Every structure is written in structure tokens, then in C-alpha cells.
């Protein structure tokens, strides 16, 4: 008598048991280490994703949505108390009879007790469950309503903490929060709390290209200029504004619109003329100076990214010859003029101070905007890119991101370490030592050729560049993203 294949219900129960066992084990390990850590959380989520993907493919008889539903059922069964807490706070927020104090406590409990840190499984579950119960849509509706400033700040803080992971940031963008934030900035440009929370939330979202396009389409560049031109704003607010601008400037499709808006020159002027006065939020002189450096660091990276894109478009225009029509704003943009104060800043700045901030505070979704600048024609742009990477890669999470995102393209950093610019070379070597302390494979021939062209661009006649063997160029310009090599 031959063995019968397991029934669908038996396979479903087997999956349920595996998910429950893995989840209980992970939660137990996190409790034993007090708070858990991003590495163990990522490992658990990766194993779970592989398991779910396996069961949603032949020979298993489950559709993907059914497998996801089983996982949700397992988590709901384990995190009963967390579900009750989220439901209770959400009911308080939605109730018309709740007092302002009760509403504030509900927002604070969700935002600061149930949602963070994101890498603790119970907290991650709470934020997901809150979204499933319509909480994200409710909070966005509060921002769009006539609620008072206090409640809008609380809703912004909640959404800010909700978006503490890449997946949740994408969820907020998909929910359409960006077109809500810009009008809020415009109508509350006299409120430091609203502006600060809007920009802080947006900074985590605007690393994604679709969020950049949404923001620019609804007039965000004008909001940038308002914030950067106001010397009374907190340096922390200017820092987040500069960070958002940096992400937009790295997008080549936005170059002309950013130049036409004039926002980069406003940012450049503000970075050179920052107020250095103590305030309620910055009472420590040393922290104030560190924040000032951080504003300049992000603002100058924004300017350098735009200059890189301008040079890129000019180079491609020369390649296409008479068929290319450069926008007048690109053709007339003076890169050298914008890069001179940045060169002086790099020479005068102690990188250790920036590193101190990067290691303790920075969390990025992508690093390729920094790496791509190493292929710039302008030496100061490359120097600033090496400066940034030598700081970024001291953070453990950024090092993991580097290996995951640009590990196969790290050759451009190695080439910078071997390049003629001594200052960039020293910084690139430090970046390499942080990312790969045990050494890394040598760069590819293609990477070395691309870097050689950008590093010695003035020595190359355009015809010589175009005659490079196809094997080496593969139709990639010297200005491509390193992640695309």
C-alpha cells in the first residue's frame, strides 16, 4: 500500500507549527538579550520570508495570500495583549468623547511604547497591526483635517515612528502621505513643531524616487526655500531640510527643475551663513556646533550631487552631438563657483566630528547616491563623496547596507584610494577599512577604466573615450550609478 501525500490541511498545520515555533524562539531570544537587535530581527525575517515563499510555490497547494494569512493568524494568536493595547488606543483616538489628555496619552503610547524600537518583534507586530486596523489612514486623515496643531504634531510623531523601517516607509508613500505633508508645511510655515516633524518624517520617505517626484510635483522646493531662508529656524530643522534636498538632488530626472527653482543656491548660502545661537532645543554649545556641521555636510552633499548631474548631462550632450539639446539652465550652471566653498569646508573640517554624529544617529536606506559621486569629473565632488563614505561606513548598520547594496561595486572606492587626489585617497582607504576590514577583491577592469576616465577627464579627447572597446565600456558612461556597474 503506497503512502498517500499529506492533505492540504495537514500541510497548513505543518506551516503553522513551523511559524509558531520560529516566532516563539525568536521572541524568547530577544527577551533574554533585553531589547533584541537589528541583526537578529533581520535574520528572523529573512528565514520567515524564505519559509513563506517555499510554501507558496509548487508542490505546495497554497496561494501567496493564503500563506501570508496563515502567518498573520499565528502572530495574532501569540501577541494577544499587544493587539488589545493597539485596539484600545485606536478606539480612544477615534472616539468623539475622548478628552484631549486621553488622546495625547494614546498617541504617545502607540508612538513611543508600542512602535519602537522597530527591531523588537512585538513592536514590529504592533505597528503592522495598527496599519491593518486602519490606523495609518486615520492618522493621515488627521493631518488633512481641521484638528488643532497639538494633535497634528502627535499624529506626525506617530507616523514618523511608524515609518522606522524601509518597508513601512514604502507603505506610507503608497498610502499617499507625501502630497499631504507639503500643503501642511505650506499652511503651517510659522510653526516650528509642525515644520520640524513634517521634514523629519519626509526625510525617511524621500530616499525613494516616487516620493521625490510626488514632493516636487506639489511644490516642495518652494517650501525648502522658505525653511532655508529663515535664520530663526532651529538648526535641527535646517538639517532635515538639507537632508531631504540631498536626496532630491541625487535624482537626475529632477536636475532642471531643481536648478530652475534656485533652491540649491539658497542652501549653499545658508550653509555658509548658519546661525550659531543657543536655543531651547540645543542648549549645549558642543552639540550646537556638531549640528551646524551636520547641516553643512548634508547641504554640501546636495550641491555636489546636483553638480555631478549637471556634468553628467553635459557629457552626454557632447556624446550625442548636434542631436542633443541641453536645457539652458544646465548649460549655464557654474559648477566651479558652487564647489569652491565646499572645497574650503572639506579642508577646514575635522572628519571625526561628522563621524561622531554618523555612527550615533544616521540610518540610510541607500548608499549608492554617495558612491556614484566617486565617478564625478569634478575632483571636489569625488573628495566629498570619499569624505561621506569614510564617515557613513563607521556605523554597523551602514556597513551591512554597503555589503548588501554596493558590495559588487566597491571597486570605485578602491580606485579612489589609488587615485591622484591625496585627500580623497586617504578618505577612501578609511572607508575601505571600515567596510571590509579583512580585505576585498580587487576592482574589475571595467571599474578601473570608468574611474580612469573621470579622474583624467581633461586628458581624454572625446573621440578617444568613444573608441574604448565595447568590452570595457558596455555602453556605461563615466557618470553612471556605481550600483549599475
C-alpha positions in Angstrom: 0.0 0.0 0.0 1.6 3.3 -1.1 1.8 6.3 1.2 -0.8 9.0 0.4 0.5 12.5 0.0 -0.2 14.8 3.0 -3.5 16.6 2.8 -3.8 20.3 2.4 -5.0 20.7 5.9 -2.0 18.7 7.2 0.4 20.9 5.2 -1.3 24.0 6.5 -0.9 22.8 10.1 2.8 22.0 9.5 3.4 25.5 8.2 1.5 26.9 11.2 3.6 24.9 13.6 6.9 26.0 11.9 5.9 29.6 12.0 4.8 29.4 15.6 7.9 27.6 16.7 10.3 30.0 15.0 8.4 33.1 16.3 8.4 31.9 19.9 12.1 31.0 19.7 12.9 34.5 18.3 10.8 36.4 20.9 12.4 34.3 23.7 15.9 35.1 22.4 15.1 38.8 22.2 13.8 38.8 25.8 17.0 37.2 27.0 19.0 39.9 25.4 16.8 42.6 27.0 15.9 44.6 23.8 16.9 42.5 20.8 18.9 43.9 17.9 18.5 44.7 14.2 20.7 41.8 13.1 18.7 39.0 14.9 15.5 40.6 13.7 16.7 40.7 10.1 17.8 37.1 10.3 14.5 36.0 11.6 12.5 38.0 9.0 14.7 36.5 6.2 14.1 32.9 7.4 10.4 33.6 7.6 10.3 35.1 4.1 12.1 32.0 2.7 9.7 29.7 4.5 6.6 31.5 3.3 7.9 31.7 -0.3 8.6 28.0 -0.2 5.1 27.1 0.9 3.5 29.4 -1.8 5.2 27.5 -4.7 4.7 24.0 -6.1 4.5 21.3 -5.0 2.7 23.0 -2.1 -1.0 23.8 -2.9 -1.1 27.3 -1.3 -1.5 30.7 -3.0 0.7 33.5 -1.7 -2.1 35.4 0.0 -3.1 32.2 1.9 0.4 31.7 3.2 0.5 35.3 4.4 -2.8 34.9 6.1 -1.6 31.9 8.0 1.4 33.9 9.2 -0.9 36.7 10.4 -3.1 34.2 12.2 0.0 32.8 14.0 1.2 36.3 15.1 -2.3 37.3 16.2 -2.6 34.3 18.4 0.7 35.0 20.1 0.5 38.7 20.5 -3.0 38.9 22.1 -2.0 41.6 24.7 -0.4 43.8 22.1 -3.5 43.6 19.9 -5.7 44.6 22.8 -3.4 47.6 23.6 -3.4 48.8 20.0 -7.2 48.4 19.7 -7.7 50.3 23.0 -5.6 53.3 21.9 -7.0 53.4 18.4 -10.5 53.4 19.9 -9.6 56.3 22.1 -8.2 58.3 19.1 -11.4 57.7 17.1 -13.9 58.4 19.9 -15.5 61.8 19.9 -15.9 61.6 23.7 -12.2 61.2 24.5 -10.6 64.2 26.3 -7.5 65.9 24.9 -5.4 64.3 27.6 -6.7 60.8 26.8 -6.0 61.4 23.1 -2.4 62.6 23.8 -1.7 59.6 26.0 -3.0 57.2 23.3 -0.8 58.8 20.6 2.3 58.8 22.9 1.7 55.2 24.0 1.4 54.0 20.4 4.3 56.1 19.1 6.9 55.7 21.8 5.9 52.4 23.6 4.3 50.1 21.1 6.1 51.0 17.8 9.7 51.4 18.8 12.3 50.0 18.6 11.2 48.5 15.3 13.6 45.5 15.5 11.8 44.1 18.6 9.3 41.6 17.2 6.3 42.7 19.4 6.8 46.3 18.4 7.1 45.5 14.8 3.9 43.5 15.0 2.1 46.3 16.8 2.8 48.8 14.0 1.7 46.2 11.4 -1.5 45.5 13.3 -2.1 49.2 13.7 -1.9 49.6 10.0 -4.3 46.6 9.4 -6.8 48.3 11.7 -6.8 51.4 9.6 -4.6 53.4 11.9 -2.2 54.8 9.3 -5.1 56.1 7.1 -6.7 57.6 10.3 -3.5 59.5 11.2 -3.1 60.9 7.7 -6.8 62.0 7.8 -6.0 63.9 11.0 -3.3 65.8 9.1 -5.8 66.6 6.4 -8.5 67.7 8.9 -9.0 70.8 10.9 -7.5 69.3 14.0 -5.5 71.6 16.2 -1.8 71.9 16.0 -1.1 69.8 19.0 -3.0 66.8 17.6 -1.3 67.2 14.2 2.1 67.1 15.8 1.2 64.0 17.7 -0.1 62.3 14.5 3.1 63.3 12.7 5.2 61.9 15.5 3.3 58.6 15.4 3.7 58.3 11.6 7.4 59.2 11.9 7.9 56.3 14.4 5.7 54.0 12.3 8.0 54.6 9.3 11.1 53.5 11.1 11.8 50.6 8.6 12.2 50.6 4.8 9.0 48.5 4.3 6.9 50.9 6.4 8.3 53.9 4.6 7.2 52.4 1.3 3.8 51.7 2.9 3.4 55.4 3.9 4.4 56.6 0.4 1.9 54.1 -1.2 -0.8 55.5 1.2 -0.2 58.9 -0.3 1.2 60.8 2.7 3.7 62.9 0.7 1.1 65.1 -1.0 -0.4 65.6 2.4 2.8 66.8 4.1 3.6 69.5 1.6 0.4 71.5 2.0 0.7 71.1 5.7 4.2 72.6 5.5 2.9 75.5 3.4 0.0 76.3 5.7 2.0 76.0 8.9 5.3 77.6 7.9 5.2 79.7 11.1 5.0 76.6 13.3 8.4 75.2 14.2 6.9 72.0 15.6 4.8 71.2 12.5 7.7 72.1 10.1 10.2 70.1 12.1 8.0 67.0 12.3 6.9 67.2 8.7 10.5 67.4 7.5 11.7 64.7 9.9 9.0 62.3 8.6 9.6 63.3 5.0 13.4 62.7 5.2 12.8 59.0 5.8 10.4 58.8 2.8 12.2 60.9 0.2 15.0 58.5 -0.3 12.5 56.7 -2.6 12.2 58.1 -6.1 8.4 58.0 -6.2 8.3 60.1 -3.0 10.7 62.6 -4.6 8.6 63.0 -7.6 5.4 63.4 -5.6 7.0 66.0 -3.4 8.4 68.1 -6.2 5.1 67.9 -8.1 3.2 69.5 -5.2 5.7 72.4 -4.7 8.1 71.1 -2.1 11.1 73.1 -3.5 9.3 76.3 -2.6 8.8 75.0 0.9 12.5 74.2 1.1 13.4 77.8 0.2 11.1 79.2 2.9 12.7 77.0 5.6 16.3 77.6 4.5 15.9 81.4 4.2 14.6 81.8 7.7 17.5 82.3 10.1 15.3 81.9 13.1 14.6 78.2 12.4 16.2 75.6 14.6 19.4 74.1 13.2 17.8 70.7 13.6 15.0 71.8 11.1 17.6 73.1 8.7 19.4 69.8 9.0 16.4 67.8 7.9 15.6 70.2 5.1 19.1 69.8 3.8 18.9 66.0 4.1 15.6 66.0 2.0 17.2 68.3 -0.6 20.2 66.0 -0.8 18.0 63.0 -1.8 16.2 65.0 -4.5 19.5 66.3 -6.0 20.7 62.8 -6.5 17.8 62.1 -8.9 18.9 63.0 -12.5 15.4 63.5 -13.7 14.9 66.4 -11.3 18.1 68.3 -12.2 16.5 71.0 -14.4 13.6 71.6 -12.0 15.9 72.0 -9.0 18.2 74.4 -10.9 15.2 76.5 -12.1 13.8 76.7 -8.5 17.1 78.3 -7.2 16.8 76.2 -4.0 20.4 74.9 -4.3 21.9 78.4 -4.2 19.7 79.2 -1.2 21.0 76.1 0.5 24.6 77.0 -0.4 24.2 80.5 1.1 22.6 79.1 4.2 25.4 76.6 4.8 27.9 79.4 4.6 25.8 81.7 7.0 24.4 79.4 9.7 23.3 81.0 13.0 25.2 79.7 16.0 22.9 80.6 18.9 21.8 78.5 21.8 18.1 77.6 21.8 15.6 75.7 23.9 16.3 72.5 21.8 20.1 73.0 21.7 21.4 74.2 25.0 24.8 72.6 24.6 27.4 74.6 22.7 29.3 71.5 21.5 26.1 69.8 20.3 25.2 73.1 18.6 28.4 73.2 16.6 28.0 69.5 15.7 24.5 70.1 14.4 25.9 73.1 12.4 28.5 70.8 10.8 25.7 68.3 10.0 23.6 70.9 8.2 26.7 71.9 6.1 27.6 68.3 5.5 24.1 67.5 4.1 23.7 70.8 2.3 27.0 70.5 0.5 26.3 66.9 -0.5 23.1 68.2 -2.1 25.0 70.8 -4.1 27.7 68.3 -5.1 25.0 65.8 -6.2 23.5 68.5 -8.4 26.8 69.5 -9.9 27.5 65.8 -10.6 24.2 65.6 -12.5 25.0 68.8 -14.5 28.3 67.4 -15.6 26.7 64.2 -16.5 24.1 65.8 -18.7 26.8 68.0 -20.4 29.0 64.9 -21.1 26.0 63.0 -22.6 25.1 66.1 -24.6 28.6 66.1 -26.2 28.3 62.4 -26.9 25.0 62.9 -28.8 26.5 65.9 -30.6 24.1 68.1 -32.6 21.2 65.8 -31.8 21.4 66.8 -28.1 19.6 69.9 -26.8 20.8 70.9 -23.3 18.4 72.9 -21.2 19.7 76.4 -20.8 19.8 76.1 -17.0 22.1 73.1 -17.3 24.4 74.8 -19.9 24.8 78.0 -17.9 25.2 76.3 -14.4 28.6 77.3 -13.0 29.9 74.1 -11.2 33.3 75.6 -10.2 31.6 78.5 -8.5 29.4 76.2 -6.4 32.2 73.8 -5.5 34.8 76.4 -4.2 33.2 76.9 -0.8 32.7 73.2 -0.5 36.4 72.6 -1.1 37.3 75.1 1.6 34.9 73.4 4.0 36.4 70.0 3.5 39.9 71.3 4.1 38.8 73.1 7.3 36.5 70.4 8.8 37.6 67.7 11.2 36.0 64.5 9.8 36.0 63.0 13.3 33.2 65.3 14.3 31.0 64.2 11.5 31.8 60.6 12.1 30.7 61.0 15.8 27.3 62.0 14.5 27.0 59.4 11.7 27.8 56.5 14.0 25.3 57.5 16.6 22.4 58.9 14.5 22.4 58.1 10.9 20.3 55.3 9.2 20.1 55.3 5.5 18.0 53.1 3.1 20.5 53.5 0.2 24.2 54.4 -0.1 24.6 54.5 -3.9 23.9 58.3 -4.1 27.3 58.7 -2.2 29.2 56.0 -4.2 28.1 57.3 -7.6 29.7 60.7 -6.8 33.1 59.0 -6.9 32.8 58.8 -10.6 32.3 62.6 -11.0 34.6 64.7 -13.2 35.0 67.4 -10.6 37.7 66.4 -8.0 35.9 68.2 -5.1 32.7 66.2 -5.7 34.8 63.0 -5.5 36.5 64.2 -2.4 33.2 65.0 -0.7 31.9 61.5 -1.7 35.0 59.8 -0.1 34.6 62.1 3.0 31.0 61.0 3.3 31.7 57.3 2.9 34.5 57.3 5.4 32.0 58.6 7.9 29.0 56.5 6.9 30.8 53.2 7.0 31.8 53.5 10.6 28.1 52.7 11.5 27.5 49.0 11.8 24.1 49.1 10.0 25.6 51.2 7.2 28.4 48.6 6.8 25.8 45.9 6.4 23.9 48.0 3.9 27.1 48.6 2.0 27.8 44.9 1.6 24.2 44.2 0.6 23.7 47.1 -1.8 27.0 48.0 -3.3 29.3 45.1 -2.4 29.9 44.2 -6.0 30.6 47.8 -7.0 33.0 48.7 -4.2 35.8 48.9 -6.8 35.2 52.5 -7.4 36.0 53.2 -3.8 39.3 51.2 -4.2 40.1 53.1 -7.4 39.6 56.4 -5.4 42.1 55.1 -2.8 44.6 54.6 -5.7 43.8 57.9 -7.4 45.9 61.1 -7.7 43.9 63.1 -5.2 45.7 62.5 -2.0 42.9 63.8 0.3 40.3 61.7 -1.4 42.7 58.7 -1.4 43.2 58.9 2.4 39.4 59.1 3.0 38.6 56.2 0.6 41.2 54.0 2.3 39.5 54.7 5.6 36.1 53.8 4.1 37.5 50.5 2.8 39.0 49.6 6.1 35.6 50.2 7.8 33.5 48.2 5.2 35.9 45.4 4.6 38.5 45.1 7.5 39.7 41.7 6.2 40.2 42.9 2.7 38.2 42.9 -0.5 38.5 41.6 -4.0 40.3 44.0 -6.5 38.2 46.2 -8.7 37.1 45.0 -12.1 38.7 46.2 -15.3 35.5 48.0 -16.2 35.5 49.9 -12.9 39.2 50.9 -13.3 38.5 52.2 -16.8 35.5 54.2 -15.7 37.3 55.7 -12.8 40.4 56.5 -15.0 38.2 58.4 -17.5 36.6 60.5 -14.8 39.9 61.0 -12.9 41.8 62.1 -16.0 38.9 63.5 -18.0 40.7 66.6 -19.2 43.4 64.4 -20.7 41.0 62.4 -22.8 39.7 63.6 -26.1 36.1 62.7 -26.5 36.8 60.6 -29.6 39.3 58.5 -27.6 36.7 57.9 -25.0 34.1 56.8 -27.6 36.7 54.4 -29.2 37.2 52.4 -26.0 36.5 48.7 -26.6 32.9 47.7 -26.1 34.1 45.1 -23.7 35.2 47.8 -21.3 32.5 50.4 -21.7 29.4 48.3 -22.1 27.6 51.5 -23.0 28.1 52.8 -19.5 29.0 56.5 -19.1 31.6 57.6 -16.5 28.7 59.1 -14.6 26.5 56.1 -14.1 25.4 54.9 -10.6 28.1 52.6 -9.1 25.2 50.2 -8.3 24.5 49.8 -12.0 28.1 48.7 -12.9 
